[in-house]
């Protein structure tokens, strides 16, 4: 009987420690998000992301301008 109690106490203690470790590792807080944003800003990742977005936007603008230019050429040729 005494061995059984020690066995159960060991499992309960292991369960409590496990739950504590799992709950402590969650990244669901607002503070964590703020820290992540700050780290990304300082590391230059956000600037790199902005650069990539601007590059993509400029590519789209260039494609639209090319389409408009071709359309104007076609309209001029038809007259």
MIVEXLO-981535 format. One record per atom (N, C-alpha, C, CB): residue number from 0; residue in one letter; atom name; x, y negated, z. Coordinates in Angstrom, 2 decimals, padded with zeros to 5 digits. Atoms other than C-alpha are relative to their C-alpha. Last residue first. Glycine has a CB too. Layout:
<atoms>
+-----+--------+-------+---------+---------+---------+
! num ! residu ! atome !      c1 !      c2 !      c3 !
+-----+--------+-------+---------+---------+---------+
! NUM !      A !    CA !       X !       Y !       Z !
...
+-----+--------+-------+---------+---------+---------+
</atoms>
This chain:
<atoms>
+-----+--------+-------+---------+---------+---------+
! num ! residu ! atome !      c1 !      c2 !      c3 !
+-----+--------+-------+---------+---------+---------+
!  78 !      X !     N !  000.55 !  001.26 !  000.58 !
!  78 !      X !    CA ! -007.22 ! -054.82 ! -086.62 !
!  78 !      X !     C !  000.61 ! -000.31 ! -001.29 !
!  78 !      X !    CB !  000.20 ! -001.16 !  000.92 !
!  77 !      X !     N !  001.33 ! -000.24 !  000.55 !
!  77 !      X !    CA ! -006.57 ! -051.15 ! -085.69 !
!  77 !      X !     C ! -000.56 ! -001.25 ! -000.70 !
!  77 !      X !    CB ! -000.96 !  000.44 !  001.11 !
!  76 !      X !     N ! -000.14 ! -000.74 !  001.26 !
!  76 !      X !    CA ! -002.84 ! -051.75 ! -085.21 !
!  76 !      X !     C ! -001.35 !  000.21 ! -000.68 !
!  76 !      X !    CB !  000.67 !  001.35 !  000.25 !
!  75 !      X !     N ! -000.57 !  000.93 !  000.97 !
!  75 !      X !    CA ! -003.52 ! -054.44 ! -082.57 !
!  75 !      X !     C !  000.13 !  000.67 ! -001.36 !
!  75 !      X !    CB !  001.37 ! -000.50 !  000.47 !
!  74 !      X !     N !  001.04 !  000.99 !  000.34 !
!  74 !      X !    CA ! -005.85 ! -052.16 ! -080.61 !
!  74 !      X !     C !  000.50 ! -000.97 ! -001.06 !
!  74 !      X !    CB ! -000.42 ! -000.78 !  001.26 !
!  73 !      X !     N !  001.03 ! -000.68 !  000.79 !
!  73 !      X !    CA ! -003.32 ! -049.33 ! -080.77 !
!  73 !      X !     C ! -001.09 ! -000.97 ! -000.43 !
!  73 !      X !    CB ! -000.61 !  001.17 !  000.80 !
!  72 !      X !     N ! -000.57 ! -000.27 !  001.30 !
!  72 !      X !    CA ! -000.52 ! -051.63 ! -079.60 !
!  72 !      X !     C ! -001.02 !  000.66 ! -000.94 !
!  72 !      X !    CB !  001.22 !  000.89 !  000.15 !
!  71 !      X !     N ! -000.06 !  001.27 !  000.74 !
!  71 !      X !    CA ! -002.67 ! -052.93 ! -076.77 !
!  71 !      X !     C !  000.56 !  000.20 ! -001.40 !
!  71 !      X !    CB !  000.86 ! -001.03 !  000.77 !
!  70 !      X !     N !  001.38 !  000.33 !  000.36 !
!  70 !      X !    CA ! -003.48 ! -049.38 ! -075.68 !
!  70 !      X !     C ! -000.04 ! -001.31 ! -000.79 !
!  70 !      X !    CB ! -000.89 ! -000.11 !  001.27 !
!  69 !      X !     N !  000.36 ! -000.85 !  001.14 !
!  69 !      X !    CA !  000.23 ! -048.50 ! -075.79 !
!  69 !      X !     C ! -001.41 ! -000.31 ! -000.48 !
!  69 !      X !    CB !  000.11 !  001.50 !  000.38 !
!  68 !      X !     N ! -000.78 !  000.46 !  001.15 !
!  68 !      X !    CA !  001.02 ! -051.49 ! -073.56 !
!  68 !      X !     C ! -000.35 !  000.81 ! -001.24 !
!  68 !      X !    CB !  001.51 !  000.09 !  000.29 !
!  67 !      X !     N !  000.61 !  001.24 !  000.46 !
!  67 !      X !    CA ! -001.78 ! -050.58 ! -071.15 !
!  67 !      X !     C !  000.71 ! -000.52 ! -001.24 !
!  67 !      X !    CB !  000.04 ! -001.06 !  001.10 !
!  66 !      X !     N !  001.29 ! -000.33 !  000.60 !
!  66 !      X !    CA ! -000.54 ! -046.99 ! -070.89 !
!  66 !      X !     C ! -000.67 ! -001.25 ! -000.57 !
!  66 !      X !    CB ! -000.91 !  000.67 !  001.03 !
!  65 !      X !     N ! -000.29 ! -000.66 !  001.28 !
!  65 !      X !    CA !  003.04 ! -048.19 ! -070.31 !
!  65 !      X !     C ! -001.30 !  000.35 ! -000.72 !
!  65 !      X !    CB !  000.85 !  001.27 !  000.22 !
!  64 !      X !     N ! -000.41 !  001.05 !  000.94 !
!  64 !      X !    CA !  001.84 ! -050.60 ! -067.62 !
!  64 !      X !     C !  000.28 !  000.59 ! -001.38 !
!  64 !      X !    CB !  001.23 ! -000.74 !  000.52 !
!  63 !      X !     N !  001.19 !  000.77 !  000.38 !
!  63 !      X !    CA ! -000.03 ! -047.79 ! -065.87 !
!  63 !      X !     C !  000.34 ! -001.09 ! -001.01 !
!  63 !      X !    CB ! -000.64 ! -000.63 !  001.24 !
!  62 !      X !     N !  000.83 ! -000.86 !  000.85 !
!  62 !      X !    CA !  003.05 ! -045.54 ! -065.93 !
!  62 !      X !     C ! -001.25 ! -000.75 ! -000.47 !
!  62 !      X !    CB ! -000.41 !  001.29 !  000.77 !
!  61 !      X !     N ! -000.67 ! -000.08 !  001.30 !
!  61 !      X !    CA !  005.24 ! -048.36 ! -064.59 !
!  61 !      X !     C ! -000.81 !  000.85 ! -000.98 !
!  61 !      X !    CB !  001.42 !  000.58 !  000.15 !
!  60 !      X !     N !  000.21 !  001.29 !  000.66 !
!  60 !      X !    CA !  002.78 ! -049.04 ! -061.79 !
!  60 !      X !     C !  000.62 !  000.03 ! -001.40 !
!  60 !      X !    CB !  000.62 ! -001.15 !  000.83 !
!  59 !      X !     N !  001.40 !  000.07 !  000.43 !
!  59 !      X !    CA !  002.75 ! -045.35 ! -060.86 !
!  59 !      X !     C ! -000.29 ! -001.28 ! -000.76 !
!  59 !      X !    CB ! -000.94 !  000.11 !  001.21 !
!  58 !      X !     N !  000.16 ! -000.95 !  001.10 !
!  58 !      X !    CA !  006.54 ! -045.21 ! -060.79 !
!  58 !      X !     C ! -001.41 ! -000.01 ! -000.55 !
!  58 !      X !    CB !  000.37 !  001.39 !  000.45 !
!  57 !      X !     N ! -000.57 !  000.63 !  001.19 !
!  57 !      X !    CA !  006.62 ! -048.37 ! -058.68 !
!  57 !      X !     C ! -000.09 !  000.91 ! -001.21 !
!  57 !      X !    CB !  001.45 ! -000.39 !  000.25 !
!  56 !      X !     N !  000.92 !  001.05 !  000.44 !
!  56 !      X !    CA !  004.24 ! -046.77 ! -056.18 !
!  56 !      X !     C !  000.51 ! -000.68 ! -001.27 !
!  56 !      X !    CB ! -000.20 ! -001.04 !  001.11 !
!  55 !      X !     N !  001.16 ! -000.67 !  000.62 !
!  55 !      X !    CA !  006.39 ! -043.62 ! -055.98 !
!  55 !      X !     C ! -000.99 ! -001.04 ! -000.55 !
!  55 !      X !    CB ! -000.70 !  000.91 !  001.03 !
!  54 !      X !     N ! -000.48 ! -000.58 !  001.25 !
!  54 !      X !    CA !  009.51 ! -045.71 ! -055.35 !
!  54 !      X !     C ! -001.14 !  000.68 ! -000.75 !
!  54 !      X !    CB !  001.14 !  001.01 !  000.28 !
!  53 !      X !     N ! -000.13 !  001.10 !  000.96 !
!  53 !      X !    CA !  007.65 ! -047.78 ! -052.76 !
!  53 !      X !     C !  000.46 !  000.52 ! -001.35 !
!  53 !      X !    CB !  000.99 ! -001.06 !  000.51 !
!  52 !      X !     N !  001.36 !  000.43 !  000.36 !
!  52 !      X !    CA !  006.58 ! -044.58 ! -050.96 !
!  52 !      X !     C !  000.05 ! -001.12 ! -001.03 !
!  52 !      X !    CB ! -000.78 ! -000.45 !  001.26 !
!  51 !      X !     N !  000.58 ! -001.03 !  000.87 !
!  51 !      X !    CA !  010.13 ! -043.17 ! -051.04 !
!  51 !      X !     C ! -001.40 ! -000.41 ! -000.47 !
!  51 !      X !    CB ! -000.06 !  001.36 !  000.73 !
!  50 !      X !     N ! -000.70 !  000.07 !  001.28 !
!  50 !      X !    CA !  011.51 ! -046.42 ! -049.62 !
!  50 !      X !     C ! -000.59 !  000.98 ! -001.00 !
!  50 !      X !    CB !  001.50 !  000.27 !  000.19 !
!  49 !      X !     N !  000.52 !  001.20 !  000.69 !
!  49 !      X !    CA !  008.88 ! -046.47 ! -046.87 !
!  49 !      X !     C !  000.63 ! -000.13 ! -001.38 !
!  49 !      X !    CB !  000.27 ! -001.28 !  000.84 !
!  48 !      X !     N !  001.37 ! -000.31 !  000.43 !
!  48 !      X !    CA !  009.78 ! -042.87 ! -045.93 !
!  48 !      X !     C ! -000.61 ! -001.19 ! -000.76 !
!  48 !      X !    CB ! -000.88 !  000.37 !  001.21 !
!  47 !      X !     N ! -000.14 ! -000.91 !  001.13 !
!  47 !      X !    CA !  013.48 ! -043.79 ! -045.84 !
!  47 !      X !     C ! -001.38 !  000.37 ! -000.55 !
!  47 !      X !    CB !  000.77 !  001.27 !  000.41 !
!  46 !      X !     N ! -000.44 !  000.80 !  001.14 !
!  46 !      X !    CA !  012.70 ! -046.76 ! -043.63 !
!  46 !      X !     C !  000.14 !  000.85 ! -001.25 !
!  46 !      X !    CB !  001.33 ! -000.70 !  000.31 !
!  45 !      X !     N !  001.16 !  000.79 !  000.45 !
!  45 !      X !    CA !  010.68 ! -044.51 ! -041.32 !
!  45 !      X !     C !  000.38 ! -000.87 ! -001.20 !
!  45 !      X !    CB ! -000.54 ! -000.88 !  001.14 !
!  44 !      X !     N !  000.92 ! -000.86 !  000.74 !
!  44 !      X !    CA !  013.53 ! -042.01 ! -041.13 !
!  44 !      X !     C ! -001.18 ! -000.79 ! -000.54 !
!  44 !      X !    CB ! -000.49 !  001.14 !  000.89 !
!  43 !      X !     N !  000.12 !  000.42 !  001.39 !
!  43 !      X !    CA !  016.07 ! -044.69 ! -040.20 !
!  43 !      X !     C ! -000.97 !  000.84 ! -000.81 !
!  43 !      X !    CB !  001.33 !  000.03 ! -000.64 !
!  42 !      X !     N ! -000.79 ! -000.91 !  000.83 !
!  42 !      X !    CA !  017.20 ! -043.02 ! -036.97 !
!  42 !      X !     C ! -000.09 ! -000.36 ! -001.48 !
!  42 !      X !    CB ! -000.46 !  001.44 !  000.22 !
!  41 !      X !     N ! -001.43 !  000.24 ! -000.26 !
!  41 !      X !    CA !  015.98 ! -045.97 ! -034.93 !
!  41 !      X !     C !  000.88 !  000.88 ! -000.88 !
!  41 !      X !    CB !  000.32 !  000.25 !  001.46 !
!  40 !      X !     N ! -000.34 !  001.35 !  000.45 !
!  40 !      X !    CA !  012.51 ! -045.88 ! -036.48 !
!  40 !      X !     C !  001.50 ! -000.25 !  000.16 !
!  40 !      X !    CB ! -000.80 ! -001.05 !  000.80 !
!  39 !      X !     N !  000.01 ! -000.01 !  001.47 !
!  39 !      X !    CA !  012.24 ! -042.09 ! -036.14 !
!  39 !      X !     C !  000.39 ! -001.37 ! -000.55 !
!  39 !      X !    CB ! -001.39 !  000.40 ! -000.52 !
!  38 !      X !     N ! -001.17 ! -000.75 !  000.45 !
!  38 !      X !    CA !  013.30 ! -042.31 ! -032.48 !
!  38 !      X !     C !  000.08 !  000.01 ! -001.52 !
!  38 !      X !    CB ! -000.04 !  001.45 !  000.54 !
!  37 !      X !     N ! -001.19 !  000.81 ! -000.27 !
!  37 !      X !    CA !  010.78 ! -045.04 ! -031.78 !
!  37 !      X !     C !  001.26 !  000.69 ! -000.50 !
!  37 !      X !    CB !  000.13 ! -000.29 !  001.50 !
!  36 !      X !     N ! -000.02 !  001.12 !  000.95 !
!  36 !      X !    CA !  007.97 ! -043.12 ! -033.46 !
!  36 !      X !     C !  001.26 ! -000.85 !  000.17 !
!  36 !      X !    CB ! -001.25 ! -000.88 !  000.19 !
!  35 !      X !     N ! -000.34 ! -000.55 !  001.33 !
!  35 !      X !    CA !  008.84 ! -039.95 ! -031.51 !
!  35 !      X !     C !  000.07 ! -001.11 ! -001.04 !
!  35 !      X !    CB ! -001.04 !  001.05 ! -000.43 !
!  34 !      X !     N ! -001.43 ! -000.32 ! -000.02 !
!  34 !      X !    CA !  008.86 ! -041.90 ! -028.23 !
!  34 !      X !     C !  000.43 !  000.52 ! -001.36 !
!  34 !      X !    CB !  000.32 !  001.03 !  001.11 !
!  33 !      X !     N ! -000.72 !  001.27 !  000.01 !
!  33 !      X !    CA !  005.47 ! -043.40 ! -029.00 !
!  33 !      X !     C !  001.50 !  000.23 ! -000.04 !
!  33 !      X !    CB ! -000.38 ! -000.85 !  001.22 !
!  32 !      X !     N !  000.14 !  000.57 !  001.34 !
!  32 !      X !    CA !  004.05 ! -039.99 ! -029.88 !
!  32 !      X !     C !  000.76 ! -001.31 ! -000.13 !
!  32 !      X !    CB ! -001.46 ! -000.21 ! -000.33 !
!  31 !      X !     N ! -000.86 ! -000.80 !  000.88 !
!  31 !      X !    CA !  005.41 ! -038.51 ! -026.64 !
!  31 !      X !     C ! -000.05 ! -000.54 ! -001.43 !
!  31 !      X !    CB ! -000.44 !  001.49 !  000.03 !
!  30 !      X !     N ! -001.38 !  000.41 ! -000.24 !
!  30 !      X !    CA !  003.86 ! -041.33 ! -024.66 !
!  30 !      X !     C !  000.95 !  000.75 ! -000.92 !
!  30 !      X !    CB !  000.38 !  000.23 !  001.47 !
!  29 !      X !     N ! -000.24 !  001.21 !  000.79 !
!  29 !      X !    CA !  000.49 ! -040.63 ! -026.24 !
!  29 !      X !     C !  001.43 ! -000.47 !  000.15 !
!  29 !      X !    CB ! -000.97 ! -001.12 !  000.43 !
!  28 !      X !     N !  000.19 !  001.28 ! -000.67 !
!  28 !      X !    CA !  000.54 ! -037.11 ! -024.83 !
!  28 !      X !     C !  000.29 ! -001.16 ! -000.95 !
!  28 !      X !    CB !  000.89 ! -000.10 !  001.23 !
!  27 !      X !     N !  001.25 !  000.66 !  000.32 !
!  27 !      X !    CA ! -000.11 ! -033.84 ! -026.63 !
!  27 !      X !     C ! -000.19 ! -001.37 !  000.61 !
!  27 !      X !    CB ! -001.10 !  000.85 !  000.41 !
!  26 !      X !     N ! -000.38 !  001.31 !  000.54 !
!  26 !      X !    CA !  003.39 ! -032.41 ! -026.81 !
!  26 !      X !     C ! -001.23 ! -000.84 ! -000.30 !
!  26 !      X !    CB !  000.84 !  000.16 ! -001.26 !
!  25 !      X !     N !  000.96 !  000.58 !  000.94 !
!  25 !      X !    CA !  002.81 ! -029.36 ! -024.59 !
!  25 !      X !     C !  000.42 ! -001.40 ! -000.41 !
!  25 !      X !    CB ! -001.41 ! -000.03 !  000.62 !
!  24 !      X !     N ! -000.57 !  000.15 !  001.33 !
!  24 !      X !    CA !  005.91 ! -027.81 ! -023.01 !
!  24 !      X !     C ! -000.93 ! -000.60 ! -001.03 !
!  24 !      X !    CB !  000.46 !  001.31 ! -000.49 !
!  23 !      X !     N ! -001.01 !  001.05 !  000.01 !
!  23 !      X !    CA !  004.83 ! -028.37 ! -019.43 !
!  23 !      X !     C !  000.59 ! -000.25 ! -001.37 !
!  23 !      X !    CB !  001.10 !  000.34 !  000.95 !
!  22 !      X !     N !  000.69 !  001.29 ! -000.12 !
!  22 !      X !    CA !  001.66 ! -026.34 ! -019.92 !
!  22 !      X !     C !  001.00 ! -001.16 ! -000.04 !
!  22 !      X !    CB ! -000.82 ! -000.04 !  001.31 !
!  21 !      X !     N !  000.75 !  000.22 !  001.23 !
!  21 !      X !    CA !  003.66 ! -023.35 ! -021.20 !
!  21 !      X !     C ! -000.68 ! -001.37 !  000.05 !
!  21 !      X !    CB ! -001.04 !  001.12 ! -000.22 !
!  20 !      X !     N ! -000.94 !  000.26 !  001.08 !
!  20 !      X !    CA !  006.20 ! -023.55 ! -018.37 !
!  20 !      X !     C ! -000.72 ! -000.30 ! -001.31 !
!  20 !      X !    CB !  000.93 !  001.20 ! -000.19 !
!  19 !      X !     N ! -000.63 !  001.30 ! -000.24 !
!  19 !      X !    CA !  003.53 ! -023.88 ! -015.70 !
!  19 !      X !     C !  000.95 ! -000.35 ! -001.13 !
!  19 !      X !    CB !  000.75 !  000.02 !  001.34 !
!  18 !      X !     N !  001.00 !  001.02 !  000.32 !
!  18 !      X !    CA !  001.50 ! -021.01 ! -017.17 !
!  18 !      X !     C !  000.61 ! -001.40 !  000.19 !
!  18 !      X !    CB ! -001.26 !  000.16 !  000.90 !
!  17 !      X !     N !  000.23 !  000.02 !  001.44 !
!  17 !      X !    CA !  004.58 ! -018.78 ! -017.14 !
!  17 !      X !     C ! -000.97 ! -001.08 ! -000.42 !
!  17 !      X !    CB ! -000.52 !  001.34 ! -000.46 !
!  16 !      X !     N ! -001.18 !  000.60 !  000.61 !
!  16 !      X !    CA !  005.53 ! -019.69 ! -013.57 !
!  16 !      X !     C ! -000.18 ! -000.10 ! -001.51 !
!  16 !      X !    CB !  001.27 !  000.83 !  000.33 !
!  15 !      X !     N !  000.00 !  001.42 ! -000.36 !
!  15 !      X !    CA !  001.99 ! -018.98 ! -012.36 !
!  15 !      X !     C !  001.19 ! -000.71 ! -000.64 !
!  15 !      X !    CB !  000.04 ! -000.17 !  001.53 !
!  14 !      X !     N !  001.08 !  000.65 !  000.75 !
!  14 !      X !    CA !  001.87 ! -015.66 ! -014.23 !
!  14 !      X !     C ! -000.01 ! -001.50 !  000.26 !
!  14 !      X !    CB ! -001.35 !  000.61 !  000.38 !
!  13 !      X !     N ! -000.44 !  000.08 !  001.40 !
!  13 !      X !    CA !  005.26 ! -014.57 ! -012.89 !
!  13 !      X !     C ! -001.05 ! -000.71 ! -000.85 !
!  13 !      X !    CB !  000.29 !  001.41 ! -000.56 !
!  12 !      X !     N ! -001.06 !  001.01 !  000.05 !
!  12 !      X !    CA !  004.14 ! -015.40 ! -009.32 !
!  12 !      X !     C !  000.50 ! -000.18 ! -001.44 !
!  12 !      X !    CB !  001.17 !  000.41 !  000.92 !
!  11 !      X !     N !  000.66 !  001.29 ! -000.19 !
!  11 !      X !    CA !  000.91 ! -013.45 ! -009.81 !
!  11 !      X !     C !  001.03 ! -001.12 ! -000.09 !
!  11 !      X !    CB ! -000.74 ! -000.04 !  001.36 !
!  10 !      X !     N !  000.71 !  000.33 !  001.24 !
!  10 !      X !    CA !  002.85 ! -010.50 ! -011.25 !
!  10 !      X !     C ! -000.70 ! -001.35 !  000.11 !
!  10 !      X !    CB ! -001.02 !  001.08 ! -000.34 !
!   9 !      X !     N ! -001.00 !  000.26 !  001.04 !
!   9 !      X !    CA !  005.29 ! -010.48 ! -008.33 !
!   9 !      X !     C ! -000.66 ! -000.40 ! -001.31 !
!   9 !      X !    CB !  000.88 !  001.24 ! -000.21 !
!   8 !      X !     N ! -000.56 !  001.32 ! -000.28 !
!   8 !      X !    CA !  002.48 ! -010.79 ! -005.78 !
!   8 !      X !     C !  001.03 ! -000.38 ! -001.06 !
!   8 !      X !    CB !  000.64 ! -000.04 !  001.40 !
!   7 !      X !     N !  001.01 !  000.98 !  000.38 !
!   7 !      X !    CA !  000.73 ! -007.81 ! -007.40 !
!   7 !      X !     C !  000.53 ! -001.42 !  000.22 !
!   7 !      X !    CB ! -001.31 !  000.22 !  000.80 !
!   6 !      X !     N !  000.14 ! -000.08 !  001.45 !
!   6 !      X !    CA !  003.88 ! -005.64 ! -007.17 !
!   6 !      X !     C ! -000.98 ! -001.06 ! -000.49 !
!   6 !      X !    CB ! -000.47 !  001.41 ! -000.44 !
!   5 !      X !     N ! -001.19 !  000.64 !  000.53 !
!   5 !      X !    CA !  004.56 ! -006.71 ! -003.59 !
!   5 !      X !     C ! -000.06 ! -000.05 ! -001.52 !
!   5 !      X !    CB !  001.27 !  000.74 !  000.47 !
!   4 !      X !     N !  000.14 !  001.44 ! -000.26 !
!   4 !      X !    CA !  000.99 ! -005.85 ! -002.67 !
!   4 !      X !     C !  001.20 ! -000.77 ! -000.56 !
!   4 !      X !    CB ! -000.14 ! -000.27 !  001.52 !
!   3 !      X !     N !  001.01 !  000.51 !  000.93 !
!   3 !      X !    CA !  001.32 ! -002.41 ! -004.33 !
!   3 !      X !     C ! -000.17 ! -001.51 !  000.17 !
!   3 !      X !    CB ! -001.35 !  000.71 !  000.23 !
!   2 !      X !     N ! -000.64 !  000.11 !  001.31 !
!   2 !      X !    CA !  004.52 ! -001.67 ! -002.47 !
!   2 !      X !     C ! -000.96 ! -000.63 ! -001.01 !
!   2 !      X !    CB !  000.47 !  001.38 ! -000.50 !
!   1 !      X !     N ! -000.89 !  001.14 ! -000.08 !
!   1 !      X !    CA !  002.81 ! -002.39 !  000.85 !
!   1 !      X !     C !  000.71 ! -000.24 ! -001.33 !
!   1 !      X !    CB !  001.02 !  000.20 !  001.13 !
!   0 !      X !     N !  000.82 !  001.20 !  000.00 !
!   0 !      X !    CA !  000.00 !  000.00 !  000.00 !
!   0 !      X !     C !  000.86 ! -001.26 !  000.00 !
!   0 !      X !    CB ! -000.94 !  000.00 !  001.21 !
+-----+--------+-------+---------+---------+---------+
</atoms>
